[in-house]
Amino acid sequence: MADGRLPCVEEPRNNTVAVIGLGTMGAGIAEVFARGGHHVLGIDRDHAAVTRGRNILEASTTRAVDKGKLSIEGRTDLLARITLGTDLATAAAADLVVEAAFEDLTVKREIFTELDTLVAPTTVLATNTSSLSITEIAAATDHPERVVGVHFFNPAPVQRLVEVITTLQSSAAAVTTVTDLVSSLGKTTISCSDRAGFVVNRLLIGYLNRAIRLHEDGIASRAAIDAAMVEQAGYPMGPFALCDLVGIDVVLAVVERIWGETRDRVDAPAPLLRQLVAAGFLGAKVGRGFAALPDHGPRSGPGPDATVLADLMVLPYLNEAIRMVGTGYATADAIDTGMTLGCRMPAPFEVVAERGAAQILAAQQQIFARTAEPAHRPCELLESLAVAADPTAALAQLRSR
C-alpha cells in the first residue's frame, strides 16, 4: 500500500503461522496454534534445536493425552499440522510470524532484520518477550508498523493469558490481526503500550524485588514474608517461593530491564538477587534457590506483624497499578485480568474496592513519609479517588472504561 500501512487481515489467508525458536516457549506457542487448526512452521537455528523442539512437543501432547485433555487421534492430527525445520526463508509462506527466540535483544533484532526481507508486505511480525522493548526490535525492520509484541505465559498450551503490546508505530491493522487470532485460540488478551515489564511483570517483578529488599534489610524473615502474603493478602504463594519457581535469573533479568527504564531507586535490583545468580542459585530448575539458603529474622526487635508486613508489600503494588491507569498505560480491567489470570493473584482493583481508596491513600502517604522515595508518592489518581464525592461510584466508573 502507498502509505506503508498493512491491510486488516481478518484471518491468515493460508492458515499458516511461523514460529521462530523451538525452546520451551516457542514449542508451546507452536502447539497452541496447531491446536487452533493452523498449519505451523516451526523454525530453529540447527537440527539439534529442532530435535529438542520436537521432543518438547511430543512430551507436551503426550501429557495432554494422559490427562484426558486431548485424544490420541487429536494428538496425531495436531502434530501433523506442525512442520519443523532450520530454514528461516520458509517463514515467507506465513501471514503471521511469531518470534520466540532467546530473550536477547541483539538476537531478536537480527531475526527481525532478516524476516523483513523474506516475508510478504502484508505479513505481521510478532515478538514473544516478557519485557524487552518492542520498539527497539521493530526498529531493526523497514516496516515497524507491522511489528507487535505478544507475551504468552508459560506453559503456553495451559496459560490462558496473552499480553498484546503496541508501539507508537504499530498499525491498528497489525494489532487487530494478532489480537483476533490469539483470541480465536481460546486465549484471553490484554493490551498495553511498550514499557519494560508490560502489565503483569511490571507489577509482579516489582513486588518480588520489594520482598527481597525487605528481607535483605533485616525487616523480616523470608518465611514470615511468604506466610504474610499467603495468609493475610490471599496470594497463592509467597514471593520467595514464587522466585524459586519462576527462576531467580529470570526475575533479575526483568528487574534490570525495569530499572534500566525508570532509574527509580526502588526499582534497582536487590543486591541479593545478583549475588544469588552469580553463585548459581537460580531456583527450582537447578535445585538451588532461596529455599536452600539459611533464613534469618529481623535484625532488631520482633519485627512487624503479618498484617503490617503484608501492607508493606501490597500498598506500593496497588499504588503502581492505579498509576498505570492514571497515565493511560493500561485499563483497570486489563490489570485485574492480567494479575488474576497471569499470576493467580487477587485483582488489584477489587482489593482497592474492598479496602477503600481513602484508607489506601492514608497508608501509602505513611510509606512515602517514611521512605521519601519519589516512586512511593501516592499517584494522582489514587488521591482523586480518595476525595471523590462518591468513591465507590468513581472506582466503578474507572473499572468500566
C-alpha positions, -999 to 999 in steps of 0.1 A, spaced: 0 0 0 12 35 -8 12 47 28 30 17 41 1 5 63 -10 -31 64 -44 -41 53 -66 -55 80 -63 -93 77 -93 -109 93 -76 -144 92 -43 -156 77 -51 -163 40 -34 -197 40 -40 -206 77 -2 -208 82 18 -193 112 55 -195 115 71 -198 150 108 -189 152 126 -206 181 116 -240 195 126 -238 231 100 -245 258 81 -213 250 84 -215 212 73 -251 211 44 -243 234 33 -215 211 36 -238 181 13 -263 199 -12 -236 207 -16 -225 171 -17 -261 159 -44 -269 185 -63 -240 169 -63 -257 135 -34 -237 120 -6 -251 100 26 -242 119 61 -238 105 84 -243 135 119 -230 128 151 -230 148 188 -225 141 201 -261 138 190 -297 137 198 -302 174 174 -273 183 147 -287 160 151 -321 176 148 -306 211 116 -287 200 101 -319 186 108 -337 219 91 -309 238 61 -310 215 58 -348 218 61 -348 255 36 -320 260 10 -336 238 15 -370 254 9 -354 288 -23 -338 274 -35 -373 263 -26 -388 296 -47 -361 314 -76 -366 291 -72 -331 276 -65 -345 241 -75 -377 222 -49 -399 206 -63 -390 172 -63 -353 181 -27 -356 191 -18 -372 158 -37 -345 138 -21 -317 159 15 -329 153 8 -334 116 -1 -297 114 35 -288 126 64 -288 101 98 -283 117 130 -271 100 160 -248 101 154 -226 71 142 -191 81 132 -185 45 102 -209 49 86 -182 70 77 -164 38 47 -188 34 31 -174 66 9 -144 72 19 -142 108 53 -149 122 58 -152 160 94 -149 171 101 -168 203 139 -169 203 162 -164 234 155 -133 254 183 -113 239 177 -80 222 205 -84 197 194 -119 187 158 -108 182 168 -77 162 189 -98 139 160 -122 133 136 -94 125 160 -77 101 162 -109 81 125 -116 83 118 -82 70 134 -91 37 118 -125 34 81 -122 42 53 -106 22 44 -69 27 12 -80 44 28 -104 69 25 -94 105 56 -99 127 51 -106 164 78 -109 190 72 -130 221 91 -114 250 84 -109 287 99 -74 289 122 -65 261 114 -33 241 91 -40 212 101 -6 198 138 -15 196 130 -48 180 107 -32 154 134 -6 146 155 -33 131 130 -35 102 120 -12 74 83 -17 83 80 -12 121 43 -6 116 37 -43 112 55 -53 144 35 -62 175 45 -77 209 29 -108 222 37 -122 256 25 -158 261 28 -171 296 45 -204 304 33 -231 298 17 -216 267 -7 -245 260 -21 -242 295 -20 -205 305 -49 -185 291 -34 -150 293 -16 -133 264 -4 -97 266 -5 -78 233 19 -49 232 18 -20 208 44 6 199 40 41 187 43 28 151 22 -4 153 -6 -2 129 -42 -8 141 -45 -35 114 -15 -54 128 -27 -52 164 -62 -63 154 -48 -92 134 -28 -105 163 -54 -99 189 -82 -115 170 -61 -145 160 -48 -151 195 -83 -147 209 -96 -173 185 -73 -198 201 -92 -195 234 -68 -171 250 -77 -140 269 -58 -110 257 -50 -77 274 -35 -47 257 -8 -22 268 18 0 254 55 -7 252 71 -2 286 95 -25 305 77 -55 320 44 -46 303 15 -51 328 20 -83 346 58 -84 350 59 -47 358 37 -53 388 48 -88 398 85 -84 395 85 -51 413 66 -68 442 92 -97 442 121 -72 443 105 -54 472 101 -86 492 138 -95 487 148 -60 498 126 -63 530 144 -95 539 178 -82 529 173 -51 550 166 -72 581 129 -63 584 116 -99 584 125 -135 576 117 -150 543 93 -174 559 74 -146 577 71 -126 544 59 -157 525 34 -166 552 21 -130 554 14 -128 517 -5 -161 517 -24 -158 549 -30 -121 551 -30 -110 514 -46 -141 499 -18 -148 474 -14 -184 461 23 -185 473 48 -162 489 73 -141 469 103 -162 477 86 -195 468 75 -178 436 110 -165 428 123 -201 431 95 -213 408 99 -186 382 137 -186 382 159 -161 401 179 -153 370 146 -146 351 135 -123 380 168 -105 379 167 -100 341 133 -84 343 142 -62 373 173 -50 353 151 -40 324 126 -22 345 153 -4 364 171 5 332 139 23 320 128 40 352 161 46 371 139 48 403 159 36 433 130 13 444 133 -5 410 170 -12 414 178 -49 417 182 -60 453 219 -69 457 210 -103 470 194 -111 436 227 -105 418 246 -125 444 223 -155 440 226 -155 402 264 -151 403 265 -181 427 243 -202 405 213 -202 429 187 -199 401 158 -216 418 139 -248 415 152 -255 379 187 -262 393 176 -274 428 192 -244 445 174 -211 453 160 -192 483 148 -224 498 184 -237 500 196 -207 520 196 -203 558 168 -179 568 171 -151 593 146 -130 612 146 -92 618 179 -77 629 163 -57 657 132 -63 678 104 -87 669 97 -71 635 63 -62 620 34 -85 625 19 -103 595 -8 -77 588 17 -48 587 42 -69 567 15 -77 540 6 -40 538 44 -31 533 42 -54 503 7 -47 489 3 -9 491 31 1 467 18 -26 443 -17 -11 444 -3 25 440 16 14 409 -15 -4 394 -36 28 399 -8 49 384 -8 27 353 -45 35 348 -40 72 356 -13 75 329 -33 57 303 -9 28 302 -35 1 307 -71 -2 318 -82 -13 353 -99 -43 337 -67 -53 318 -47 -51 350 -72 -71 370 -74 -97 342 -36 -98 339 -29 -103 376 -56 -129 382 -50 -150 350 -13 -145 348 -3 -148 384 -34 -161 403 -32 -130 425 -61 -111 438 -74 -85 413 -58 -52 423 -89 -30 417 -111 -55 436 -87 -50 466 -90 -12 462 -128 -15 462 -127 -37 493 -102 -15 513 -113 19 501 -92 45 483 -91 68 513 -76 41 535 -51 31 509 -41 67 503 -35 73 540 -14 42 543 6 50 512 12 85 525 28 70 556 51 48 534 61 79 514 68 99 545 89 72 560 109 64 528 109 97 509 111 77 477 95 95 448 82 62 435 62 58 467 44 91 464 7 84 461 -3 88 425 -27 115 414 -55 91 405 -54 75 440 -57 110 455 -86 118 432 -104 85 441 -99 91 478 -115 126 478 -143 118 453 -178 127 465 -188 90 458 -155 70 458 -174 37 451 -191 52 420 -158 68 409 -140 34 411 -168 16 394 -167 41 366 -129 37 363 -132 -1 361 -159 1 334 -137 21 310 
